[in-house]
Amino acid sequence: MKGIVVDSKEKRQHVTVTVQITGTYRYWLHMDLDRLGIIFSFSVSTHNIFKAMGFEKLSDLLLFSREGFLTGPRMTQQELESLNFIERRHVEYLEERGGRQIVDAEPRKIRKLGPVSMSEIDNMLQKLGLKFRG
């Protein structure tokens, strides 16, 4: 992850830092977004967007869009049908809680559902602009 800024009296210097994220997939996917906010520093507006959309866990963001929350809750019918029972019920819960519905996206925009790699989680956190609190 990038994003540590070092302030000095002489000049402001940007330092790129790589952070090794440890833990199991399950640990990260089921992490509460408030807990995520303790580990990572993100803006109040980003946090408010999470709350307004009804997201509670990192897996909610991945479930609705592998491109990140900005692209919205778009799934093809094929993707929706490919979800297992628990995922489908969770989608229904998030729809009800957030007051929105899944939008049927065009088939050419099919996202890959299934196992999530840690690199995908890391990339998503970077896209969201989350900075490690080191």
C-alpha positions as CSV (number, residue, x, y, z in Angstrom):
1,M,0.0,0.0,0.0
2,K,1.1,3.5,-0.7
3,G,0.5,6.5,1.2
4,I,2.8,7.5,4.1
5,V,3.7,11.1,4.1
6,V,6.7,12.3,6.1
7,D,6.5,16.0,7.2
8,S,9.8,17.7,8.0
9,K,10.6,21.4,8.5
10,E,12.9,21.3,5.5
11,K,10.5,19.9,2.9
12,R,7.6,17.6,2.6
13,Q,8.6,14.1,1.3
14,H,6.4,11.3,0.0
15,V,7.6,7.9,0.8
16,T,6.2,4.8,-0.8
17,V,5.8,1.9,1.6
18,T,4.7,-1.7,1.0
19,V,2.6,-3.2,3.7
20,Q,2.3,-6.9,4.0
21,I,-1.3,-7.8,4.9
22,T,-1.5,-10.9,7.0
23,G,-4.4,-13.0,8.1
24,T,-6.7,-15.4,6.4
25,Y,-9.2,-14.6,3.6
26,R,-12.0,-15.3,6.0
27,Y,-10.6,-12.9,8.6
28,W,-10.4,-10.0,6.1
29,L,-13.7,-10.7,4.3
30,H,-15.7,-10.8,7.6
31,M,-13.9,-7.9,9.1
32,D,-16.3,-5.1,10.3
33,L,-15.8,-1.9,8.4
34,D,-15.5,0.0,11.7
35,R,-12.6,-2.2,12.6
36,L,-11.1,-1.7,9.2
37,G,-11.3,2.0,9.9
38,I,-9.1,1.5,12.9
39,I,-6.4,-0.3,10.8
40,F,-6.7,2.0,7.8
41,S,-7.2,5.7,7.6
42,F,-10.0,6.7,5.3
43,S,-12.0,9.9,4.9
44,V,-15.2,10.7,6.7
45,S,-17.0,10.9,3.3
46,T,-15.8,7.3,2.4
47,H,-17.0,6.0,5.8
48,N,-20.4,7.8,5.3
49,I,-20.8,6.2,1.9
50,F,-20.2,2.7,3.4
51,K,-22.8,3.4,6.0
52,A,-25.3,4.9,3.6
53,M,-25.0,1.9,1.3
54,G,-25.6,-0.5,4.3
55,F,-22.2,-2.2,4.0
56,E,-21.0,-3.8,7.2
57,K,-18.1,-6.0,6.1
58,L,-15.4,-5.9,3.5
59,S,-17.1,-8.9,1.8
60,D,-20.1,-6.7,1.2
61,L,-18.0,-4.5,-1.1
62,L,-16.6,-7.4,-2.9
63,L,-20.0,-9.1,-3.2
64,F,-21.6,-6.1,-4.9
65,S,-18.7,-5.1,-7.1
66,R,-15.2,-6.4,-7.6
67,E,-14.4,-3.0,-9.2
68,G,-15.0,-1.3,-5.9
69,F,-18.1,0.4,-4.4
70,L,-18.1,3.3,-6.9
71,T,-19.4,1.1,-9.7
72,G,-22.5,0.2,-7.7
73,P,-24.5,-3.0,-7.1
74,R,-24.5,-4.4,-10.7
75,M,-24.7,-8.1,-11.3
76,T,-25.8,-10.1,-14.3
77,Q,-28.6,-12.6,-13.9
78,Q,-26.1,-15.3,-14.5
79,E,-23.9,-14.0,-11.6
80,L,-26.9,-13.7,-9.3
81,E,-27.9,-17.3,-10.1
82,S,-24.4,-18.5,-9.5
83,L,-24.4,-17.3,-5.8
84,N,-24.8,-19.9,-3.1
85,F,-27.7,-19.8,-0.7
86,I,-25.9,-17.8,2.0
87,E,-24.5,-15.2,-0.5
88,R,-28.0,-14.8,-2.1
89,R,-29.6,-14.2,1.3
90,H,-26.9,-11.7,2.2
91,V,-27.5,-9.8,-1.1
92,E,-31.2,-9.7,-0.2
93,Y,-30.4,-8.4,3.3
94,L,-28.1,-5.7,1.9
95,E,-30.8,-4.7,-0.7
96,E,-33.4,-4.3,2.0
97,R,-31.1,-2.5,4.5
98,G,-29.7,-0.1,1.9
99,G,-33.1,0.5,0.1
100,R,-31.8,-0.4,-3.3
101,Q,-31.9,-3.3,-5.7
102,I,-29.4,-5.2,-7.8
103,V,-29.2,-3.8,-11.3
104,D,-29.0,-6.3,-14.1
105,A,-25.8,-5.3,-15.8
106,E,-24.9,-6.1,-19.4
107,P,-23.5,-9.6,-20.0
108,R,-20.2,-8.2,-21.4
109,K,-19.5,-6.7,-18.0
110,I,-19.5,-10.0,-16.1
111,R,-17.3,-10.0,-13.0
112,K,-15.6,-13.0,-11.6
113,L,-17.3,-14.3,-8.5
114,G,-15.8,-17.0,-6.4
115,P,-12.6,-17.2,-4.3
116,V,-11.0,-13.9,-3.5
117,S,-7.2,-13.6,-3.3
118,M,-5.4,-11.4,-0.8
119,S,-3.9,-9.4,-3.7
120,E,-7.5,-8.6,-4.8
121,I,-8.4,-7.4,-1.4
122,D,-5.1,-5.3,-1.3
123,N,-5.9,-3.8,-4.7
124,M,-9.4,-3.0,-3.7
125,L,-8.2,-1.2,-0.5
126,Q,-5.8,0.8,-2.7
127,K,-8.6,1.8,-5.1
128,L,-10.7,2.9,-2.2
129,G,-7.8,5.2,-1.1
130,L,-7.4,3.5,2.3
131,K,-4.0,4.3,3.8
132,F,-2.4,2.0,6.4
133,R,-2.0,3.6,9.8
134,G,1.4,2.0,10.4
